[in-house]
Each structure stands twice: as structure tokens, then as C-alpha cells.
């Protein structure tokens, strides 16, 4: 399993809602309005990317899937208003704090 960030910029609400549903169905946690975080294996990560690719309009939309190893993840700096801790599992929180 690898920590994965999904960041998107989607023009249409309907498409945005589909991307949100895909992320939630993969077990990712919403940490900002257009940012999800969670652990996925390589098959799940590939499946997520394919499902998102089928939903978006590549002329106007973007979805980024960033895998991150544990060492790099521990170096993430949270500045200002961090994500809502209630939305993230204890497993993810222990990596932050």
C-alpha cells in the first residue's frame, strides 16, 4: 500500500461529483474540497486513474494522482488551516502527528 494524494480541478459539477464518488469508493479521505488522501495498492491506484480518465474532459479538467512513500509523507508540512481531522482515519493521523 502506498499513500496517495488525489488533486483535481474539474469544471462541471456533475463530473466533479463523479470524481468525488470514485475517490470515496476507493476508500480515500477528503482533506480539502478538491484533495483526497489515502492508502492504495498499485492496482487500486491504476483503477482510480482509469475511472477518473473516463469521467473528465481532458480539454478543461485535470486530475493528479500523486503516490508518496512514507519517508516523503512524513516530511509534509501542514501550514494554516489543516484538513478536518474527523474526516481522516486514525491510521493516516498517526503518520502526521
N, CA, C and O atoms as CSV, one atom per row, in Angstrom:
chain,resi,resn,atom,element,x,y,z
A,1,UNK,N,N,0.842,-1.176,0.000
A,1,UNK,CA,C,0.000,0.000,0.000
A,1,UNK,C,C,0.887,1.239,0.000
A,1,UNK,O,O,1.922,1.289,0.665
A,2,UNK,N,N,0.462,2.212,-0.747
A,2,UNK,CA,C,1.185,3.469,-0.857
A,2,UNK,C,C,0.237,4.613,-0.548
A,2,UNK,O,O,-0.927,4.591,-0.947
A,3,UNK,N,N,0.743,5.616,0.169
A,3,UNK,CA,C,-0.034,6.814,0.410
A,3,UNK,C,C,-0.222,7.519,-0.929
A,3,UNK,O,O,0.733,7.672,-1.691
A,4,UNK,N,N,-1.453,7.948,-1.217
A,4,UNK,CA,C,-1.765,8.593,-2.488
A,4,UNK,C,C,-2.539,9.873,-2.231
A,4,UNK,O,O,-3.500,9.893,-1.462
A,5,UNK,N,N,-2.105,10.939,-2.888
A,5,UNK,CA,C,-2.849,12.207,-2.914
A,5,UNK,C,C,-3.557,12.280,-4.257
A,5,UNK,O,O,-2.951,11.989,-5.288
A,6,UNK,N,N,-4.826,12.663,-4.264
A,6,UNK,CA,C,-5.559,12.933,-5.493
A,6,UNK,C,C,-5.991,14.394,-5.427
A,6,UNK,O,O,-6.677,14.819,-4.498
A,7,UNK,N,N,-5.572,15.146,-6.437
A,7,UNK,CA,C,-5.870,16.576,-6.516
A,7,UNK,C,C,-6.538,16.810,-7.855
A,7,UNK,O,O,-6.064,16.321,-8.881
A,8,UNK,N,N,-7.645,17.561,-7.858
A,8,UNK,CA,C,-8.332,17.759,-9.124
A,8,UNK,C,C,-8.851,19.182,-9.278
A,8,UNK,O,O,-9.061,19.908,-8.306
A,9,UNK,N,N,-9.048,19.546,-10.532
A,9,UNK,CA,C,-9.677,20.803,-10.910
A,9,UNK,C,C,-10.654,20.445,-12.024
A,9,UNK,O,O,-10.251,20.202,-13.161
A,10,UNK,N,N,-11.925,20.416,-11.692
A,10,UNK,CA,C,-12.967,19.946,-12.599
A,10,UNK,C,C,-13.966,21.078,-12.837
A,10,UNK,O,O,-14.444,21.695,-11.885
A,11,UNK,N,N,-14.279,21.351,-14.097
A,11,UNK,CA,C,-15.144,22.473,-14.449
A,11,UNK,C,C,-16.619,22.224,-14.109
A,11,UNK,O,O,-17.280,23.105,-13.558
A,12,UNK,N,N,-17.129,21.055,-14.426
A,12,UNK,CA,C,-18.559,20.771,-14.275
A,12,UNK,C,C,-18.868,20.070,-12.949
A,12,UNK,O,O,-18.156,19.155,-12.537
A,13,UNK,N,N,-19.927,20.509,-12.301
A,13,UNK,CA,C,-20.317,19.939,-11.019
A,13,UNK,C,C,-20.611,18.444,-11.120
A,13,UNK,O,O,-20.198,17.673,-10.254
A,14,UNK,N,N,-21.317,18.031,-12.162
A,14,UNK,CA,C,-21.664,16.613,-12.321
A,14,UNK,C,C,-20.399,15.757,-12.405
A,14,UNK,O,O,-20.310,14.713,-11.759
A,15,UNK,N,N,-19.431,16.193,-13.192
A,15,UNK,CA,C,-18.172,15.454,-13.323
A,15,UNK,C,C,-17.419,15.472,-12.000
A,15,UNK,O,O,-16.877,14.450,-11.579
A,16,UNK,N,N,-17.384,16.615,-11.349
A,16,UNK,CA,C,-16.712,16.740,-10.052
A,16,UNK,C,C,-17.317,15.757,-9.055
A,16,UNK,O,O,-16.587,15.106,-8.308
A,17,UNK,N,N,-18.627,15.647,-9.037
A,17,UNK,CA,C,-19.296,14.708,-8.132
A,17,UNK,C,C,-18.934,13.266,-8.453
A,17,UNK,O,O,-18.809,12.447,-7.542
A,18,UNK,N,N,-18.763,12.939,-9.729
A,18,UNK,CA,C,-18.338,11.586,-10.106
A,18,UNK,C,C,-16.927,11.298,-9.595
A,18,UNK,O,O,-16.655,10.202,-9.105
A,19,UNK,N,N,-16.039,12.273,-9.708
A,19,UNK,CA,C,-14.667,12.091,-9.231
A,19,UNK,C,C,-14.662,11.922,-7.709
A,19,UNK,O,O,-13.933,11.084,-7.177
A,20,UNK,N,N,-15.465,12.709,-7.019
A,20,UNK,CA,C,-15.579,12.570,-5.560
A,20,UNK,C,C,-16.041,11.166,-5.205
A,20,UNK,O,O,-15.484,10.535,-4.307
A,21,UNK,N,N,-17.046,10.682,-5.899
A,21,UNK,CA,C,-17.590,9.339,-5.627
A,21,UNK,C,C,-16.535,8.258,-5.890
A,21,UNK,O,O,-16.424,7.302,-5.122
A,22,UNK,N,N,-15.770,8.404,-6.957
A,22,UNK,CA,C,-14.702,7.442,-7.267
A,22,UNK,C,C,-13.687,7.414,-6.130
A,22,UNK,O,O,-13.295,6.343,-5.666
A,23,UNK,N,N,-13.265,8.591,-5.684
A,23,UNK,CA,C,-12.281,8.669,-4.591
A,23,UNK,C,C,-12.821,8.043,-3.312
A,23,UNK,O,O,-12.128,7.264,-2.658
A,24,UNK,N,N,-14.045,8.379,-2.958
A,24,UNK,CA,C,-14.640,7.820,-1.740
A,24,UNK,C,C,-14.804,6.311,-1.841
A,24,UNK,O,O,-14.574,5.595,-0.867
A,25,UNK,N,N,-15.202,5.819,-3.022
A,25,UNK,CA,C,-15.358,4.369,-3.220
A,25,UNK,C,C,-14.034,3.626,-3.112
A,25,UNK,O,O,-14.018,2.434,-2.805
A,26,UNK,N,N,-12.931,4.310,-3.360
A,26,UNK,CA,C,-11.605,3.699,-3.224
A,26,UNK,C,C,-11.101,3.794,-1.783
A,26,UNK,O,O,-10.007,3.321,-1.474
A,27,UNK,N,N,-11.891,4.400,-0.908
A,27,UNK,CA,C,-11.505,4.485,0.495
A,27,UNK,C,C,-10.644,5.693,0.827
A,27,UNK,O,O,-10.031,5.744,1.893
A,28,UNK,N,N,-10.591,6.672,-0.084
A,28,UNK,CA,C,-9.810,7.871,0.179
A,28,UNK,C,C,-10.601,8.830,1.069
A,28,UNK,O,O,-11.830,8.782,1.113
A,29,UNK,N,N,-9.888,9.688,1.766
A,29,UNK,CA,C,-10.484,10.649,2.675
A,29,UNK,C,C,-10.315,12.051,2.121
A,29,UNK,O,O,-9.238,12.431,1.663
A,30,UNK,N,N,-11.396,12.810,2.171
A,30,UNK,CA,C,-11.349,14.180,1.674
A,30,UNK,C,C,-10.631,15.050,2.702
A,30,UNK,O,O,-11.042,15.124,3.860
A,31,UNK,N,N,-9.558,15.705,2.268
A,31,UNK,CA,C,-8.814,16.582,3.168
A,31,UNK,C,C,-8.989,18.050,2.796
A,31,UNK,O,O,-8.707,18.926,3.614
A,32,UNK,N,N,-9.441,18.329,1.603
A,32,UNK,CA,C,-9.874,19.648,1.157
A,32,UNK,C,C,-10.935,19.424,0.102
A,32,UNK,O,O,-11.190,18.285,-0.288
A,33,UNK,N,N,-11.562,20.504,-0.370
A,33,UNK,CA,C,-12.641,20.331,-1.337
A,33,UNK,C,C,-12.214,19.573,-2.581
A,33,UNK,O,O,-13.007,18.803,-3.123
A,34,UNK,N,N,-11.010,19.761,-3.044
A,34,UNK,CA,C,-10.566,19.072,-4.259
A,34,UNK,C,C,-9.300,18.250,-4.023
A,34,UNK,O,O,-8.476,18.078,-4.921
A,35,UNK,N,N,-9.165,17.748,-2.793
A,35,UNK,CA,C,-7.984,16.942,-2.449
A,35,UNK,C,C,-8.414,15.745,-1.606
A,35,UNK,O,O,-9.125,15.885,-0.611
A,36,UNK,N,N,-7.964,14.567,-2.030
A,36,UNK,CA,C,-8.209,13.340,-1.278
A,36,UNK,C,C,-6.883,12.688,-0.934
A,36,UNK,O,O,-5.873,12.915,-1.600
A,37,UNK,N,N,-6.900,11.870,0.121
A,37,UNK,CA,C,-5.695,11.221,0.620
A,37,UNK,C,C,-6.061,9.831,1.124
A,37,UNK,O,O,-7.119,9.643,1.725
A,38,UNK,N,N,-5.197,8.869,0.881
A,38,UNK,CA,C,-5.428,7.534,1.411
A,38,UNK,C,C,-4.389,6.546,0.932
A,38,UNK,O,O,-3.489,6.888,0.165
A,39,UNK,N,N,-4.524,5.319,1.395
A,39,UNK,CA,C,-3.617,4.235,1.023
A,39,UNK,C,C,-4.254,3.390,-0.062
A,39,UNK,O,O,-5.387,2.928,0.076
A,40,UNK,N,N,-3.509,3.190,-1.152
A,40,UNK,CA,C,-3.970,2.337,-2.240
A,40,UNK,C,C,-2.823,1.453,-2.697
A,40,UNK,O,O,-1.660,1.855,-2.661
A,41,UNK,N,N,-3.164,0.246,-3.127
A,41,UNK,CA,C,-2.133,-0.567,-3.768
A,41,UNK,C,C,-2.038,-0.142,-5.233
A,41,UNK,O,O,-2.838,0.675,-5.691
A,42,UNK,N,N,-1.085,-0.676,-5.961
A,42,UNK,CA,C,-0.855,-0.221,-7.335
A,42,UNK,C,C,-2.052,-0.502,-8.252
A,42,UNK,O,O,-2.344,0.300,-9.140
A,43,UNK,N,N,-2.743,-1.621,-8.051
A,43,UNK,CA,C,-3.927,-1.924,-8.866
A,43,UNK,C,C,-5.049,-0.928,-8.597
A,43,UNK,O,O,-5.702,-0.456,-9.528
A,44,UNK,N,N,-5.271,-0.612,-7.329
A,44,UNK,CA,C,-6.308,0.360,-6.975
A,44,UNK,C,C,-5.970,1.739,-7.536
A,44,UNK,O,O,-6.846,2.459,-8.018
A,45,UNK,N,N,-4.698,2.092,-7.467
A,45,UNK,CA,C,-4.254,3.398,-7.977
A,45,UNK,C,C,-4.471,3.473,-9.493
A,45,UNK,O,O,-4.949,4.484,-10.006
A,46,UNK,N,N,-4.118,2.404,-10.198
A,46,UNK,CA,C,-4.331,2.363,-11.653
A,46,UNK,C,C,-5.815,2.413,-11.992
A,46,UNK,O,O,-6.222,3.105,-12.925
A,47,UNK,N,N,-6.619,1.679,-11.233
A,47,UNK,CA,C,-8.058,1.666,-11.451
A,47,UNK,C,C,-8.652,3.049,-11.217
A,47,UNK,O,O,-9.497,3.501,-11.990
A,48,UNK,N,N,-8.222,3.715,-10.169
A,48,UNK,CA,C,-8.688,5.067,-9.868
A,48,UNK,C,C,-8.365,6.000,-11.038
A,48,UNK,O,O,-9.223,6.765,-11.479
A,49,UNK,N,N,-7.147,5.935,-11.530
A,49,UNK,CA,C,-6.736,6.795,-12.642
A,49,UNK,C,C,-7.578,6.527,-13.891
A,49,UNK,O,O,-8.000,7.467,-14.564
A,50,UNK,N,N,-7.824,5.258,-14.203
A,50,UNK,CA,C,-8.636,4.914,-15.375
A,50,UNK,C,C,-10.076,5.396,-15.230
A,50,UNK,O,O,-10.652,5.937,-16.173
A,51,UNK,N,N,-10.651,5.199,-14.054
A,51,UNK,CA,C,-12.025,5.635,-13.822
A,51,UNK,C,C,-12.140,7.155,-13.938
A,51,UNK,O,O,-13.089,7.663,-14.534
A,52,UNK,N,N,-11.186,7.870,-13.375
A,52,UNK,CA,C,-11.205,9.335,-13.459
A,52,UNK,C,C,-11.026,9.788,-14.904
A,52,UNK,O,O,-11.691,10.720,-15.355
A,53,UNK,N,N,-10.132,9.131,-15.622
A,53,UNK,CA,C,-9.869,9.491,-17.017
A,53,UNK,C,C,-11.125,9.358,-17.873
A,53,UNK,O,O,-11.348,10.151,-18.788
A,54,UNK,N,N,-11.945,8.349,-17.569
A,54,UNK,CA,C,-13.184,8.130,-18.318
A,54,UNK,C,C,-14.227,9.209,-18.035
A,54,UNK,O,O,-15.114,9.439,-18.857
A,55,UNK,N,N,-14.133,9.867,-16.893
A,55,UNK,CA,C,-15.128,10.861,-16.491
A,55,UNK,C,C,-14.814,12.284,-16.941
A,55,UNK,O,O,-15.728,13.063,-17.212
A,56,UNK,N,N,-13.546,12.624,-17.023
A,56,UNK,CA,C,-13.186,14.030,-17.220
A,56,UNK,C,C,-13.157,14.429,-18.694
A,56,UNK,O,O,-13.094,13.587,-19.590
A,57,UNK,N,N,-13.205,15.723,-18.907
A,57,UNK,CA,C,-12.979,16.311,-20.225
A,57,UNK,C,C,-11.533,16.798,-20.222
A,57,UNK,O,O,-11.230,17.803,-19.579
A,58,UNK,N,N,-10.635,16.111,-20.924
A,58,UNK,CA,C,-9.207,16.452,-20.864
A,58,UNK,C,C,-8.882,17.843,-21.412
A,58,UNK,O,O,-7.775,18.345,-21.219
A,59,UNK,N,N,-9.837,18.458,-22.089
A,59,UNK,CA,C,-9.621,19.807,-22.606
A,59,UNK,C,C,-9.742,20.864,-21.514
A,59,UNK,O,O,-9.161,21.943,-21.630
A,60,UNK,N,N,-10.491,20.565,-20.454
A,60,UNK,CA,C,-10.720,21.581,-19.410
A,60,UNK,C,C,-10.468,21.085,-17.988
A,60,UNK,O,O,-10.302,21.900,-17.081
A,61,UNK,N,N,-10.437,19.778,-17.772
A,61,UNK,CA,C,-10.312,19.209,-16.429
A,61,UNK,C,C,-8.921,18.632,-16.197
A,61,UNK,O,O,-8.193,18.318,-17.139
A,62,UNK,N,N,-8.571,18.500,-14.923
A,62,UNK,CA,C,-7.320,17.821,-14.579
A,62,UNK,C,C,-7.498,17.046,-13.280
A,62,UNK,O,O,-8.180,17.487,-12.355
A,63,UNK,N,N,-6.865,15.879,-13.240
A,63,UNK,CA,C,-6.815,15.050,-12.041
A,63,UNK,C,C,-5.364,14.604,-11.886
A,63,UNK,O,O,-4.773,14.048,-12.812
A,64,UNK,N,N,-4.802,14.851,-10.716
A,64,UNK,CA,C,-3.442,14.425,-10.417
A,64,UNK,C,C,-3.497,13.323,-9.370
A,64,UNK,O,O,-4.193,13.456,-8.363
A,65,UNK,N,N,-2.773,12.243,-9.599
A,65,UNK,CA,C,-2.662,11.155,-8.633
A,65,UNK,C,C,-1.188,11.072,-8.259
A,65,UNK,O,O,-0.349,10.660,-9.060
A,66,UNK,N,N,-0.888,11.477,-7.012
A,66,UNK,CA,C,0.491,11.522,-6.545
A,66,UNK,C,C,0.748,10.420,-5.527
A,66,UNK,O,O,0.305,10.539,-4.385
A,67,UNK,N,N,1.446,9.354,-5.900
A,67,UNK,CA,C,1.866,8.380,-4.888
A,67,UNK,C,C,3.008,8.981,-4.080
A,67,UNK,O,O,3.820,9.743,-4.604
A,68,UNK,N,N,3.061,8.628,-2.797
A,68,UNK,CA,C,4.087,9.192,-1.930
A,68,UNK,C,C,4.567,8.134,-0.956
A,68,UNK,O,O,3.763,7.496,-0.277
A,69,UNK,N,N,5.877,7.948,-0.887
A,69,UNK,CA,C,6.421,6.972,0.052
A,69,UNK,C,C,6.349,7.526,1.480
A,69,UNK,O,O,6.177,8.729,1.678
A,70,UNK,N,N,6.481,6.641,2.465
A,70,UNK,CA,C,6.342,7.029,3.869
A,70,UNK,C,C,7.341,8.100,4.284
A,70,UNK,O,O,6.997,9.014,5.033
A,71,UNK,N,N,8.564,7.994,3.808
A,71,UNK,CA,C,9.590,8.972,4.180
A,71,UNK,C,C,9.199,10.362,3.701
A,71,UNK,O,O,9.292,11.330,4.456
A,72,UNK,N,N,8.767,10.463,2.465
A,72,UNK,CA,C,8.348,11.763,1.925
A,72,UNK,C,C,7.090,12.260,2.616
A,72,UNK,O,O,6.963,13.451,2.897
A,73,UNK,N,N,6.153,11.348,2.892
A,73,UNK,CA,C,4.901,11.740,3.532
A,73,UNK,C,C,5.149,12.349,4.901
A,73,UNK,O,O,4.482,13.308,5.288
A,74,UNK,N,N,6.109,11.793,5.639
A,74,UNK,CA,C,6.427,12.312,6.973
A,74,UNK,C,C,7.023,13.714,6.911
A,74,UNK,O,O,7.048,14.421,7.919
A,75,UNK,N,N,7.501,14.120,5.742
A,75,UNK,CA,C,8.086,15.450,5.575
A,75,UNK,C,C,7.055,16.499,5.144
A,75,UNK,O,O,7.388,17.677,5.013
A,76,UNK,N,N,5.801,16.072,4.923
A,76,UNK,CA,C,4.753,17.009,4.531
A,76,UNK,C,C,4.553,18.025,5.646
A,76,UNK,O,O,4.449,17.658,6.816
A,77,UNK,N,N,4.502,19.281,5.288
A,77,UNK,CA,C,4.275,20.351,6.257
A,77,UNK,C,C,2.859,20.883,6.078
A,77,UNK,O,O,2.449,21.234,4.971
A,78,UNK,N,N,2.132,20.936,7.160
A,78,UNK,CA,C,0.778,21.479,7.151
A,78,UNK,C,C,0.841,22.892,7.713
A,78,UNK,O,O,1.219,23.086,8.868
A,79,UNK,N,N,0.476,23.866,6.913
A,79,UNK,CA,C,0.515,25.267,7.320
A,79,UNK,C,C,-0.893,25.834,7.323
A,79,UNK,O,O,-1.713,25.464,6.483
A,80,UNK,N,N,-1.179,26.722,8.253
A,80,UNK,CA,C,-2.502,27.329,8.298
A,80,UNK,C,C,-3.556,26.330,8.713
A,80,UNK,O,O,-3.318,25.482,9.572
A,81,UNK,N,N,-4.708,26.431,8.109
A,81,UNK,CA,C,-5.830,25.560,8.429
A,81,UNK,C,C,-5.612,24.192,7.804
A,81,UNK,O,O,-5.768,24.024,6.595
A,82,UNK,N,N,-5.258,23.231,8.612
A,82,UNK,CA,C,-5.062,21.863,8.125
A,82,UNK,C,C,-6.422,21.230,7.858
A,82,UNK,O,O,-7.457,21.826,8.157
A,83,UNK,N,N,-6.420,20.038,7.301
A,83,UNK,CA,C,-7.652,19.331,6.999
A,83,UNK,C,C,-8.408,18.976,8.277
A,83,UNK,O,O,-7.839,18.950,9.368
A,84,UNK,N,N,-9.689,18.707,8.119
A,84,UNK,CA,C,-10.557,18.335,9.228
A,84,UNK,C,C,-10.154,16.943,9.714
A,84,UNK,O,O,-10.330,15.959,8.995
A,85,UNK,N,N,-9.622,16.860,10.912
A,85,UNK,CA,C,-9.116,15.594,11.445
A,85,UNK,C,C,-10.204,14.534,11.556
A,85,UNK,O,O,-9.906,13.341,11.517
A,86,UNK,N,N,-11.461,14.950,11.692
A,86,UNK,CA,C,-12.555,13.981,11.812
A,86,UNK,C,C,-12.771,13.198,10.517
A,86,UNK,O,O,-13.366,12.121,10.534
A,87,UNK,N,N,-12.288,13.738,9.397
A,87,UNK,CA,C,-12.505,13.082,8.108
A,87,UNK,C,C,-11.419,12.082,7.755
A,87,UNK,O,O,-11.531,11.365,6.761
A,88,UNK,N,N,-10.378,12.031,8.557
A,88,UNK,CA,C,-9.230,11.185,8.236
A,88,UNK,C,C,-9.100,10.093,9.283
A,88,UNK,O,O,-9.286,10.342,10.474
A,89,UNK,N,N,-8.783,8.888,8.842
A,89,UNK,CA,C,-8.686,7.749,9.752
A,89,UNK,C,C,-7.528,7.896,10.722
A,89,UNK,O,O,-6.597,8.661,10.469
A,90,UNK,N,N,-7.576,7.183,11.810
A,90,UNK,CA,C,-6.505,7.189,12.806
A,90,UNK,C,C,-5.179,6.747,12.196
A,90,UNK,O,O,-4.122,7.248,12.581
A,91,UNK,N,N,-5.228,5.812,11.247
A,91,UNK,CA,C,-4.005,5.335,10.608
A,91,UNK,C,C,-3.299,6.491,9.911
A,91,UNK,O,O,-2.085,6.646,10.042
A,92,UNK,N,N,-4.048,7.302,9.174
A,92,UNK,CA,C,-3.444,8.445,8.492
A,92,UNK,C,C,-2.993,9.506,9.483
A,92,UNK,O,O,-1.944,10.122,9.296
A,93,UNK,N,N,-3.768,9.723,10.527
A,93,UNK,CA,C,-3.408,10.747,11.509
A,93,UNK,C,C,-2.105,10.418,12.215
A,93,UNK,O,O,-1.311,11.316,12.496
A,94,UNK,N,N,-1.873,9.147,12.505
A,94,UNK,CA,C,-0.636,8.788,13.199
A,94,UNK,C,C,0.577,9.072,12.334
A,94,UNK,O,O,1.673,9.260,12.862
A,95,UNK,N,N,0.411,9.110,11.028
A,95,UNK,CA,C,1.528,9.449,10.156
A,95,UNK,C,C,1.820,10.948,10.207
A,95,UNK,O,O,2.945,11.375,9.950
A,96,UNK,N,N,0.812,11.735,10.537
A,96,UNK,CA,C,1.001,13.183,10.615
A,96,UNK,C,C,1.500,13.627,11.979
A,96,UNK,O,O,2.368,14.495,12.079
A,97,UNK,N,N,0.947,13.027,13.032
A,97,UNK,CA,C,1.194,13.562,14.386
A,97,UNK,C,C,1.867,12.560,15.287
A,97,UNK,O,O,2.139,12.859,16.449
